[in-house]
Amino acid sequence: MDYIDYLVQSWAWDYLPNSPVVWFWSTTIEPENQPPQSPPAEGPTPAAASTVDRPSMSRQPSLDHDTVAASMDEVKEPDPVLPSPPRRASGPPAQYFRPEDLDLARANSLGYPTEESYMEESDTSFSSYEDLEKGIAPILVQHQLGAKHVEVSDIPPIKKRPGHSVNPSYDSTWRISVPPKEIPVLPVKKERRIWRRLRYTILAVYQRLFTIAFTANIIGLIIVLVRSRNNHPSGPPSSALATATSVNVTVAIAMRQEYVINALYDIACLTPHSCPLRIRRLIAKLYEFGGVHSGCAISAVVWFILFAAFVTRDYSNNTFDALGVIVVTYILLFLFLAICLFSVPKFRFKSHNLFEAVHRFAGWLAVALFWVDILLVLHFQSGLPGSDSLGMLVIQAPAFWFLLLITFLIILPWTRLRKVDAFPEKLSNHAIQIHFKYRKMGPVLGIRITHNPMTEWHSFATIPSSDGSFSLIVSDAGDWTKKQIMQPASKYWIRGIPIAGVLRMAYVFKRIVVVTTGSGIGPVLSMLHSFPIPCRILWSTPNPQQTYGDKIMQQVASADPEAMIINTRASGRPDMVALAYHLFTESNAEAVFTISNPSLTRKVVYGMESRGIPAYGPVWDS
């Protein structure tokens, strides 16, 4: 039964947090502050349990020589989390897990090699094989089996596994961290729950920008309707409605244009550190400019619905005899509504490729039909008595010039479409580092790559190199990324120019804490190696060394020698909010940045902001 309980707990720990139910709970149902649980009282083993002692066991981390040696004098039993294997009641401590001491399947599930698996001739790699070659795992195994005093000199000579050699170049500048057992208690969240939800979730900066853009358009609409009542009893002219639609479409597209976004970041980063923190933390929310994009896009649809309504009314009254305009207008309205529908977060996350296809192809078709619609309306007006020629009406129409700008903004990134050479470096079966040499890369920039420019694009943060090249890290997160790891390509399509991301706003602060998981370490390294600032790193990922290699680990250590690198396969998933707060207070930082999956990012950002700490993370609105 203990073994079944262990398997159930391991499955729940590894897979249940990714389920929709837990995602809903972590993002909608707020975890309240709860006092830390005290460990159960220690006591003698009951007589009924025989002479076999079962020490409590948690998932053990991989440690370096210095860490293990420093802890030899005071070895404490870990907190009871999972059922533990039996150990010998007497006799010398075991050097490895042996079948007679521990079930083979359980030893493998804990991540440590058994004597049998260590000597296997197959290429099967266990999570601790590399540690074993460095002489680390034997000590951990002996601790696990109950040894109290083990010196580094007690490590037996390492037996070479057939087909493998011992790696002598072990760099101890980095180490796998263990979450501290005593973390400062999180302070009580500020304000009432309803106000916290309203301020940081329902009316976050993204939603506020959306509200400002939409409200400004509603005010403009009221002004147009009031003025038209005096000057145009039949309603506002169609040219005014078309102009308002084109203005909003222009702003919406500009908020997704690389040159515009980079310019906004460059201006924001000019903010000096002498500026009050209250102002800097507000400026750092610039990355949520997507609210302006969404607000103007929805407003454009509202204006165009009015345009369609008034054109239809005039056509039914025989005052606007242009059937072609009616047909094109309603096709265009259908495209606008389809774009908005597939932009709803629920549809966008569920089928992102479909969202991109609708956004791209329906958007292009909508712009083309908008040209047709405007020219047909102007052609009809040029035939009215006393009207100017078509050419003059086109030049005088503001919608024409805005459409011209819209077309330019859409075409511009595609003028820089090209296929470039790539130099893949496989880090493991779960990650790959792809190097590019076609240009130099600035700090905290990302690029989009693909094999098929018309179907899908994938954005990645870049890591500049001193030789003028740059690289990016791809981890296994789906079918496309898995294919890049297992079947590395030598060429990729790229489009547009590199674009800045949320970590660019870190330069506004004097000291920061960066919380990241998995391949999110890529943009962190880009920031710290290109323009280093005082920073503490909290990186949680399964088997970091085996997945990303010594090179990435050493880069992390050089960026933050005291980086907290947590192997979730060994120690489980930690409380990232509590650890982030711990590093924030310990380093006297000014802000916390999170680069992770949507669920954890929202959890950390909300957990910090609700306690008055500036926190930032991607919003995934595109």
C-alpha positions as CSV (number, residue, x, y, z in Angstrom):
1,M,0.0,0.0,0.0
2,D,2.9,2.4,0.8
3,Y,4.3,1.9,-2.7
4,I,0.8,2.5,-4.3
5,D,0.5,5.7,-2.2
6,Y,3.9,6.7,-3.3
7,L,3.0,6.3,-7.0
8,V,-0.2,8.1,-6.6
9,Q,1.5,11.1,-4.8
10,S,4.2,11.2,-7.5
11,W,1.7,11.2,-10.3
12,A,-0.4,13.9,-8.6
13,W,2.7,16.0,-8.0
14,D,4.1,15.7,-11.5
15,Y,0.9,15.9,-13.6
16,L,-2.1,17.2,-11.6
17,P,-0.7,20.8,-11.4
18,N,-0.9,21.1,-15.2
19,S,-4.6,20.1,-15.3
20,P,-7.3,22.6,-16.2
21,V,-8.9,22.2,-12.8
22,V,-5.7,23.2,-10.9
23,W,-5.1,26.0,-13.5
24,F,-8.6,27.3,-12.8
25,W,-8.0,27.1,-9.1
26,S,-4.6,28.9,-9.2
27,T,-5.9,31.7,-11.4
28,T,-9.5,32.1,-10.1
29,I,-9.6,30.8,-6.5
30,E,-7.1,32.8,-4.5
31,P,-4.9,30.8,-2.1
32,E,-5.2,32.4,1.2
33,N,-2.3,32.8,3.7
34,Q,-1.9,29.8,5.8
35,P,0.6,29.1,8.6
36,P,3.3,26.7,7.7
37,Q,2.7,23.1,8.7
38,S,4.8,21.8,11.5
39,P,6.6,18.5,11.0
40,P,5.2,15.5,12.8
41,A,6.7,14.6,16.1
42,E,9.6,12.2,16.0
43,G,9.4,9.1,18.1
44,P,10.7,5.6,18.3
45,T,9.7,3.0,15.8
46,P,6.8,0.9,17.1
47,A,7.6,-2.6,18.0
48,A,5.1,-3.9,15.4
49,A,7.3,-2.4,12.7
50,S,10.0,-5.0,13.4
51,T,13.7,-4.0,13.3
52,V,13.6,-2.4,9.9
53,D,13.7,1.3,10.1
54,R,11.9,3.4,7.5
55,P,13.4,6.9,7.5
56,S,11.3,9.6,6.0
57,M,12.3,10.6,2.5
58,S,11.7,13.5,0.2
59,R,13.0,13.9,-3.3
60,Q,16.7,14.5,-2.8
61,P,18.6,17.2,-4.7
62,S,21.9,16.8,-6.5
63,L,24.7,18.6,-4.5
64,D,28.3,19.3,-5.2
65,H,31.3,18.2,-3.1
66,D,31.5,21.4,-1.0
67,T,27.9,21.4,-0.2
68,V,27.9,17.7,0.9
69,A,31.1,18.0,2.8
70,A,29.9,21.1,4.7
71,S,26.9,19.2,5.9
72,M,28.6,16.1,7.1
73,D,28.7,17.2,10.8
74,E,25.0,17.8,11.0
75,V,22.9,15.5,9.0
76,K,19.2,15.8,9.7
77,E,16.4,13.6,8.7
78,P,14.4,15.2,5.9
79,D,10.7,16.1,6.5
80,P,8.4,13.2,5.8
81,V,6.8,13.7,2.5
82,L,6.8,10.4,0.6
83,P,7.1,6.8,1.8
84,S,10.7,5.7,2.3
85,P,12.5,2.5,1.4
86,P,13.8,0.2,4.1
87,R,17.5,0.4,5.1
88,R,19.8,-2.0,6.9
89,A,19.4,-2.1,10.6
90,S,23.2,-2.7,11.1
91,G,26.4,-3.1,9.2
92,P,28.4,-0.7,7.0
93,P,26.5,1.9,5.0
94,A,25.7,0.8,1.4
95,Q,27.5,2.6,-1.4
96,Y,24.7,2.2,-3.9
97,F,21.1,1.1,-3.9
98,R,21.1,-2.6,-4.2
99,P,18.1,-4.8,-5.2
100,E,18.1,-6.5,-1.7
101,D,17.9,-3.0,0.0
102,L,15.5,-1.2,-2.3
103,D,13.0,-2.1,-5.0
104,L,14.6,-1.4,-8.4
105,A,11.6,0.5,-9.8
106,R,11.5,2.7,-6.7
107,A,15.2,3.5,-6.9
108,N,14.9,4.6,-10.5
109,S,11.8,6.6,-9.7
110,L,13.8,8.5,-7.1
111,G,16.4,9.4,-9.8
112,Y,19.3,7.4,-8.4
113,P,21.1,4.6,-10.2
114,T,21.2,1.1,-8.8
115,E,24.4,-1.0,-9.0
116,E,22.7,-3.0,-11.8
117,S,21.6,0.0,-13.8
118,Y,25.0,1.7,-13.3
119,M,26.7,-1.2,-15.0
120,E,24.3,-1.6,-17.8
121,E,25.7,-1.5,-21.3
122,S,22.7,0.2,-22.8
123,D,22.5,3.9,-23.4
124,T,19.6,4.3,-20.9
125,S,20.5,7.4,-18.9
126,F,19.3,8.0,-15.4
127,S,18.8,11.5,-14.0
128,S,21.8,11.1,-11.6
129,Y,24.3,9.3,-13.9
130,E,26.3,12.5,-14.6
131,D,26.3,13.2,-10.8
132,L,27.5,9.6,-10.2
133,E,30.5,10.2,-12.5
134,K,31.4,13.2,-10.5
135,G,31.3,11.3,-7.2
136,I,28.2,13.0,-5.8
137,A,25.5,10.3,-6.0
138,P,27.3,7.7,-3.7
139,I,27.2,10.2,-0.8
140,L,23.6,11.0,-1.4
141,V,22.7,7.4,-1.6
142,Q,24.5,6.6,1.6
143,H,22.7,9.5,3.3
144,Q,19.4,8.2,1.9
145,L,20.2,4.7,3.4
146,G,20.9,6.1,6.8
147,A,24.7,6.8,7.0
148,K,25.5,9.6,9.4
149,H,29.2,10.2,8.9
150,V,30.5,9.9,5.3
151,E,33.6,11.7,4.1
152,V,34.4,12.6,0.5
153,S,37.4,10.3,0.8
154,D,35.0,7.4,1.4
155,I,33.8,7.6,-2.2
156,P,34.9,4.4,-4.0
157,P,36.8,4.7,-7.3
158,I,34.4,5.2,-10.1
159,K,33.9,2.3,-12.4
160,K,33.7,3.3,-16.0
161,R,30.6,2.2,-17.7
162,P,31.2,0.5,-21.1
163,G,31.2,3.1,-23.8
164,H,31.4,6.0,-21.4
165,S,34.3,7.9,-19.8
166,V,34.5,10.0,-16.7
167,N,34.3,13.7,-17.2
168,P,37.3,15.3,-15.4
169,S,36.3,18.9,-16.2
170,Y,33.7,19.4,-13.5
171,D,33.1,23.1,-12.8
172,S,31.8,23.6,-9.2
173,T,30.9,27.3,-9.8
174,W,27.3,26.3,-9.8
175,R,25.2,24.0,-7.7
176,I,21.7,22.6,-7.5
177,S,19.9,24.4,-4.7
178,V,17.5,23.1,-2.1
179,P,14.6,25.2,-1.2
180,P,15.3,26.6,2.3
181,K,13.4,24.8,5.0
182,E,12.6,28.1,6.8
183,I,11.3,30.7,4.5
184,P,10.0,34.1,5.8
185,V,6.3,34.0,6.2
186,L,4.6,35.9,3.4
187,P,3.0,39.1,4.7
188,V,-0.7,39.5,4.6
189,K,-2.1,40.7,1.3
190,K,-3.1,44.3,1.2
191,E,-6.7,45.5,0.8
192,R,-9.8,43.4,0.7
193,R,-10.0,40.5,-1.6
194,I,-12.7,42.1,-3.8
195,W,-10.5,45.2,-4.3
196,R,-7.4,43.1,-5.0
197,R,-9.2,41.1,-7.6
198,L,-10.6,44.3,-9.2
199,R,-7.2,46.1,-9.2
200,Y,-4.8,43.3,-10.2
201,T,-7.1,41.0,-12.3
202,I,-10.3,42.5,-13.6
203,L,-8.8,46.0,-14.0
204,A,-5.1,45.2,-14.5
205,V,-3.1,47.6,-16.6
206,Y,-3.9,45.8,-19.8
207,Q,-7.6,46.1,-19.1
208,R,-7.3,49.7,-18.1
209,L,-5.6,50.6,-21.4
210,F,-8.3,48.7,-23.2
211,T,-11.0,50.7,-21.2
212,I,-9.3,54.0,-21.9
213,A,-9.1,53.3,-25.7
214,F,-12.7,52.1,-25.9
215,T,-14.0,54.9,-23.7
216,A,-12.3,57.5,-25.8
217,N,-14.0,56.1,-28.9
218,I,-17.4,56.0,-27.2
219,I,-16.9,59.7,-26.3
220,G,-16.0,60.4,-29.9
221,L,-19.0,58.6,-31.2
222,I,-21.3,60.6,-29.0
223,I,-19.8,63.8,-30.3
224,V,-20.2,62.7,-33.9
225,L,-23.9,61.8,-33.3
226,V,-24.7,65.1,-31.5
227,R,-23.0,67.2,-34.2
228,S,-24.7,65.3,-37.0
229,R,-28.1,65.9,-35.5
230,N,-27.6,69.7,-36.2
231,N,-25.8,69.5,-39.5
232,H,-27.0,66.2,-41.0
233,P,-30.5,65.3,-39.8
234,S,-30.3,62.0,-41.7
235,G,-27.3,60.9,-39.6
236,P,-23.5,61.2,-39.6
237,P,-21.9,61.0,-43.1
238,S,-20.5,57.7,-44.1
239,S,-17.1,59.3,-44.7
240,A,-16.8,60.2,-41.0
241,L,-17.6,56.7,-39.9
242,A,-15.1,55.2,-42.4
243,T,-12.4,57.6,-41.2
244,A,-13.0,56.6,-37.5
245,T,-12.8,53.0,-38.5
246,S,-9.5,53.4,-40.4
247,V,-8.0,55.4,-37.5
248,N,-8.6,52.7,-35.0
249,V,-7.4,49.9,-37.4
250,T,-4.2,52.0,-37.9
251,V,-3.5,52.3,-34.2
252,A,-4.3,48.6,-33.6
253,I,-1.8,47.5,-36.2
254,A,0.8,50.0,-35.1
255,M,0.7,48.4,-31.6
256,R,1.9,45.2,-33.2
257,Q,4.6,46.7,-35.4
258,E,8.2,45.9,-34.4
259,Y,9.6,49.4,-35.0
260,V,6.9,51.0,-33.0
261,I,7.2,48.5,-30.1
262,N,11.0,48.9,-29.9
263,A,10.7,52.7,-30.0
264,L,8.3,52.6,-27.1
265,Y,10.7,50.4,-25.1
266,D,13.7,52.6,-25.9
267,I,11.8,55.7,-24.7
268,A,10.7,54.0,-21.5
269,C,14.2,52.8,-20.7
270,L,15.5,56.4,-20.7
271,T,13.8,56.7,-17.3
272,P,16.7,57.4,-14.8
273,H,17.1,55.4,-11.6
274,S,16.8,58.7,-9.7
275,C,13.2,58.9,-10.6
276,P,10.8,57.8,-7.7
277,L,10.1,54.1,-7.6
278,R,6.4,54.8,-7.8
279,I,6.8,56.4,-11.3
280,R,9.3,53.7,-12.5
281,R,7.0,50.8,-11.5
282,L,4.2,52.4,-13.5
283,I,6.4,53.0,-16.6
284,A,7.6,49.4,-16.4
285,K,4.0,48.3,-17.2
286,L,4.5,49.5,-20.8
287,Y,4.7,45.9,-22.0
288,E,0.9,45.7,-21.5
289,F,0.4,48.0,-24.5
290,G,-1.6,45.2,-26.0
291,G,-4.6,46.7,-24.2
292,V,-4.5,49.6,-26.7
293,H,-4.4,47.2,-29.6
294,S,-7.4,45.3,-28.4
295,G,-9.3,48.5,-27.4
296,C,-8.8,50.1,-30.8
297,A,-9.6,46.9,-32.7
298,I,-13.0,46.5,-30.9
299,S,-13.7,50.1,-31.4
300,A,-13.0,49.8,-35.1
301,V,-15.6,47.1,-35.3
302,V,-18.2,49.3,-33.5
303,W,-17.6,52.2,-35.9
304,F,-17.9,49.9,-38.9
305,I,-21.1,48.4,-37.6
306,L,-22.5,51.9,-37.6
307,F,-21.1,52.5,-41.1
308,A,-22.9,49.3,-42.3
309,A,-26.1,50.3,-40.6
310,F,-26.3,53.8,-42.1
311,V,-25.3,52.6,-45.6
312,T,-28.0,49.9,-45.4
313,R,-30.6,52.5,-44.4
314,D,-29.7,54.8,-47.2
315,Y,-29.8,51.9,-49.7
316,S,-33.2,50.9,-48.5
317,N,-34.4,54.5,-48.9
318,N,-33.1,54.7,-52.5
319,T,-30.7,57.5,-51.5
320,F,-27.6,55.3,-52.0
321,D,-27.9,53.2,-55.1
322,A,-24.7,51.1,-54.9
323,L,-25.4,47.4,-54.4
324,G,-21.7,46.6,-54.6
325,V,-21.0,48.7,-51.5
326,I,-23.6,46.8,-49.6
327,V,-22.2,43.4,-50.5
328,V,-18.5,44.4,-49.8
329,T,-19.5,46.1,-46.6
330,Y,-21.2,43.0,-45.1
331,I,-18.4,40.7,-46.2
332,L,-16.0,43.0,-44.5
333,L,-18.1,43.1,-41.4
334,F,-18.1,39.3,-41.3
335,L,-14.3,39.2,-41.4
336,F,-14.0,41.8,-38.6
337,L,-16.3,39.8,-36.4
338,A,-14.4,36.5,-37.2
339,I,-11.1,38.1,-36.2
340,C,-12.5,39.4,-32.9
341,L,-14.1,36.0,-32.2
342,F,-10.9,34.0,-32.7
343,S,-9.0,36.6,-30.6
344,V,-11.0,35.7,-27.5
345,P,-8.4,34.1,-25.0
346,K,-10.3,30.8,-24.8
347,F,-10.1,30.2,-28.5
348,R,-6.6,31.7,-28.9
349,F,-5.0,29.4,-26.3
350,K,-7.0,26.4,-27.5
351,S,-5.9,26.7,-31.1
352,H,-3.2,29.3,-31.5
353,N,-2.4,28.2,-35.1
354,L,-6.0,28.8,-36.2
355,F,-6.0,32.1,-34.4
356,E,-2.8,33.2,-36.3
357,A,-4.3,32.0,-39.6
358,V,-7.5,33.9,-39.1
359,H,-5.7,37.0,-37.9
360,R,-3.3,36.9,-40.9
361,F,-5.4,35.9,-43.9
362,A,-8.7,37.4,-42.8
363,G,-6.9,40.6,-41.8
364,W,-5.2,40.8,-45.2
365,L,-8.5,40.2,-47.0
366,A,-10.2,42.8,-44.8
367,V,-7.7,45.5,-45.7
368,A,-8.1,44.7,-49.4
369,L,-11.9,44.8,-49.2
370,F,-11.7,48.1,-47.1
371,W,-9.8,49.6,-50.1
372,V,-12.6,48.4,-52.4
373,D,-15.3,49.6,-50.1
374,I,-13.9,53.1,-49.7
375,L,-13.2,53.5,-53.5
376,L,-16.7,52.4,-54.3
377,V,-18.3,54.9,-51.9
378,L,-16.1,57.7,-53.3
379,H,-17.0,56.6,-56.9
380,F,-20.7,56.9,-56.1
381,Q,-20.2,60.3,-54.5
382,S,-18.3,61.6,-57.5
383,G,-21.3,60.9,-59.6
384,L,-23.6,63.2,-57.6
385,P,-24.4,66.6,-58.9
386,G,-21.9,69.3,-58.0
387,S,-19.4,66.8,-56.6
388,D,-15.6,66.8,-57.2
389,S,-13.9,64.3,-59.4
390,L,-13.0,60.8,-58.1
391,G,-9.3,61.7,-57.9
392,M,-10.0,64.8,-55.8
393,L,-12.3,62.9,-53.5
394,V,-9.7,60.2,-52.9
395,I,-7.0,62.8,-52.1
396,Q,-9.4,64.6,-49.7
397,A,-10.6,61.5,-47.9
398,P,-8.7,60.9,-44.6
399,A,-9.6,57.2,-44.8
400,F,-7.5,56.9,-47.9
401,W,-4.3,58.0,-46.2
402,F,-4.9,55.9,-43.1
403,L,-5.5,52.9,-45.4
404,L,-2.2,53.7,-47.1
405,L,-0.4,53.7,-43.7
406,I,-2.2,50.4,-42.7
407,T,-1.0,48.7,-45.9
408,F,2.6,49.9,-45.3
409,L,2.7,48.7,-41.7
410,I,1.4,45.2,-42.8
411,I,3.9,44.9,-45.8
412,L,6.9,46.2,-43.9
413,P,7.8,43.1,-41.8
414,W,7.4,40.8,-44.9
415,T,10.0,42.8,-46.8
416,R,12.6,41.4,-44.4
417,L,11.5,37.8,-44.9
418,R,14.5,35.6,-45.5
419,K,16.0,32.2,-44.9
420,V,19.1,32.0,-42.7
421,D,21.6,29.3,-41.7
422,A,21.2,27.8,-38.3
423,F,23.7,25.8,-36.2
424,P,21.9,23.5,-33.8
425,E,23.6,22.3,-30.6
426,K,21.6,19.6,-29.0
427,L,21.7,19.9,-25.2
428,S,19.6,16.8,-24.4
429,N,16.4,15.0,-25.6
430,H,14.5,17.9,-24.0
431,A,16.3,21.0,-25.1
432,I,18.3,22.4,-28.0
433,Q,20.3,25.6,-28.4
434,I,20.2,27.0,-32.0
435,H,22.9,29.4,-33.0
436,F,22.6,32.1,-35.7
437,K,25.4,34.1,-37.3
438,Y,23.6,36.4,-39.8
439,R,23.6,39.5,-37.5
440,K,24.6,40.9,-34.1
441,M,21.8,40.9,-31.5
442,G,21.1,43.5,-28.9
443,P,19.9,42.8,-25.3
444,V,16.6,41.3,-24.5
445,L,15.4,40.9,-28.0
446,G,13.4,38.0,-29.6
447,I,12.9,36.7,-33.1
448,R,10.3,34.6,-34.8
449,I,11.3,31.5,-36.7
450,T,9.5,29.0,-38.8
451,H,9.8,26.4,-41.5
452,N,6.6,27.6,-43.3
453,P,6.1,31.4,-43.2
454,M,2.4,31.2,-44.2
455,T,1.2,28.9,-41.5
456,E,2.9,29.4,-38.1
457,W,5.5,31.5,-36.4
458,H,7.3,30.8,-33.1
459,S,8.9,33.5,-30.9
460,F,12.0,32.9,-28.9
461,A,14.2,35.1,-26.8
462,T,17.8,35.5,-28.1
463,I,21.1,35.2,-26.2
464,P,23.9,37.4,-27.7
465,S,27.4,36.0,-27.9
466,S,30.7,37.9,-27.7
467,D,31.7,36.8,-31.2
468,G,28.8,38.7,-32.8
469,S,26.5,35.7,-33.2
470,F,23.5,34.8,-31.0
471,S,21.5,31.8,-30.0
472,L,18.1,30.7,-28.6
473,I,17.0,27.8,-26.5
474,V,14.1,25.6,-27.5
475,S,12.7,23.2,-25.0
476,D,10.2,20.4,-25.5
477,A,6.8,22.1,-25.2
478,G,4.8,20.6,-28.0
479,D,4.9,18.9,-31.4
480,W,6.8,21.6,-33.2
481,T,9.5,22.2,-30.5
482,K,9.9,18.4,-30.1
483,K,10.6,18.1,-33.8
484,Q,13.3,20.8,-33.6
485,I,15.0,18.9,-30.8
486,M,14.9,15.4,-32.4
487,Q,15.3,16.5,-36.0
488,P,17.5,19.7,-35.9
489,A,17.2,21.9,-39.0
490,S,20.0,23.8,-40.7
491,K,17.9,26.7,-42.0
492,Y,15.0,28.7,-40.7
493,W,12.8,31.5,-42.0
494,I,12.8,34.7,-40.1
495,R,10.7,37.9,-40.6
496,G,10.9,41.5,-39.6
497,I,13.4,42.7,-37.0
498,P,14.1,41.5,-33.5
499,I,11.6,42.8,-31.0
500,A,12.0,43.8,-27.3
501,G,10.1,41.9,-24.6
502,V,9.0,42.4,-21.0
503,L,12.5,41.9,-19.5
504,R,13.6,45.1,-21.3
505,M,11.8,47.0,-18.6
506,A,14.1,45.5,-16.0
507,Y,16.6,48.2,-16.8
508,V,14.3,50.7,-15.2
509,F,15.1,49.3,-11.8
510,K,18.3,49.2,-9.7
511,R,18.0,45.6,-8.5
512,I,15.6,42.9,-9.5
513,V,14.6,39.2,-8.9
514,V,13.9,37.0,-11.9
515,V,11.7,34.0,-11.4
516,T,11.8,31.5,-14.3
517,T,11.1,27.9,-15.2
518,G,12.4,25.7,-18.0
519,S,13.8,27.4,-21.1
520,G,12.6,30.8,-19.7
521,I,16.3,31.0,-18.6
522,G,17.0,32.1,-22.2
523,P,15.7,35.7,-22.0
524,V,17.2,36.0,-18.5
525,L,20.7,35.2,-19.8
526,S,20.1,37.6,-22.7
527,M,19.3,40.4,-20.3
528,L,22.1,39.8,-17.8
529,H,24.9,39.1,-20.3
530,S,24.1,42.0,-22.6
531,F,23.5,44.7,-20.0
532,P,24.1,43.2,-16.5
533,I,22.3,44.7,-13.5
534,P,22.2,43.5,-9.9
535,C,19.9,40.5,-10.1
536,R,19.0,37.3,-8.2
537,I,17.8,34.3,-10.2
538,L,15.3,31.7,-9.1
539,W,15.2,28.9,-11.8
540,S,13.1,25.9,-11.3
541,T,13.2,23.1,-13.9
542,P,13.5,19.3,-14.1
543,N,17.1,18.0,-14.2
544,P,18.7,21.4,-15.2
545,Q,22.2,20.0,-15.8
546,Q,21.1,17.0,-17.8
547,T,18.6,19.0,-19.8
548,Y,20.5,22.2,-20.5
549,G,24.2,21.2,-20.0
550,D,27.1,22.6,-18.1
551,K,27.5,25.5,-20.5
552,I,24.1,27.0,-19.7
553,M,24.5,26.2,-16.0
554,Q,27.8,28.1,-15.9
555,Q,26.3,31.1,-17.7
556,V,23.6,31.2,-15.0
557,A,26.3,31.1,-12.3
558,S,28.3,33.8,-13.9
559,A,25.2,36.0,-14.1
560,D,24.3,35.3,-10.4
561,P,26.8,33.3,-8.4
562,E,24.2,32.7,-5.8
563,A,21.4,31.7,-8.2
564,M,18.8,29.4,-6.7
565,I,18.6,26.5,-9.2
566,I,16.0,24.0,-8.2
567,N,15.8,20.5,-9.7
568,T,12.1,19.7,-9.4
569,R,12.8,16.0,-10.1
570,A,14.8,15.8,-6.9
571,S,13.1,18.2,-4.5
572,G,9.6,18.6,-6.0
573,R,7.9,21.8,-7.1
574,P,8.6,24.6,-4.6
575,D,6.4,27.4,-3.5
576,M,7.6,29.9,-6.1
577,V,5.7,32.9,-4.5
578,A,7.4,32.3,-1.2
579,L,10.8,31.8,-2.7
580,A,10.5,34.9,-4.8
581,Y,9.5,37.0,-1.8
582,H,12.4,35.5,0.1
583,L,14.9,36.6,-2.6
584,F,13.2,39.9,-2.9
585,T,13.6,40.8,0.8
586,E,17.1,39.2,1.0
587,S,18.5,41.1,-1.9
588,N,16.6,44.4,-1.2
589,A,15.4,44.4,-4.8
590,E,12.9,46.8,-6.3
591,A,10.9,44.5,-8.6
592,V,10.2,40.9,-9.5
593,F,10.1,39.6,-13.1
594,T,8.6,36.2,-14.0
595,I,9.2,34.3,-17.2
596,S,7.3,31.1,-17.1
597,N,4.0,29.5,-18.2
598,P,0.8,31.5,-18.0
599,S,-0.5,29.9,-14.8
600,L,2.7,30.3,-12.7
601,T,3.4,33.8,-14.1
602,R,-0.1,35.0,-13.1
603,K,0.3,33.4,-9.7
604,V,3.7,35.0,-8.9
605,V,2.8,38.4,-10.3
606,Y,-0.5,38.5,-8.4
607,G,1.2,37.1,-5.2
608,M,3.7,39.9,-5.4
609,E,1.5,42.8,-6.4
610,S,-1.2,42.0,-3.8
611,R,1.5,42.5,-1.2
612,G,2.7,45.8,-2.6
613,I,5.7,44.5,-4.5
614,P,6.2,45.6,-8.2
615,A,5.9,42.4,-10.3
616,Y,5.9,41.9,-14.1
617,G,5.4,39.0,-16.5
618,P,4.2,38.3,-20.1
619,V,0.5,38.7,-20.8
620,W,0.2,36.3,-23.8
621,D,-2.2,38.5,-25.8
622,S,-0.8,37.6,-29.2
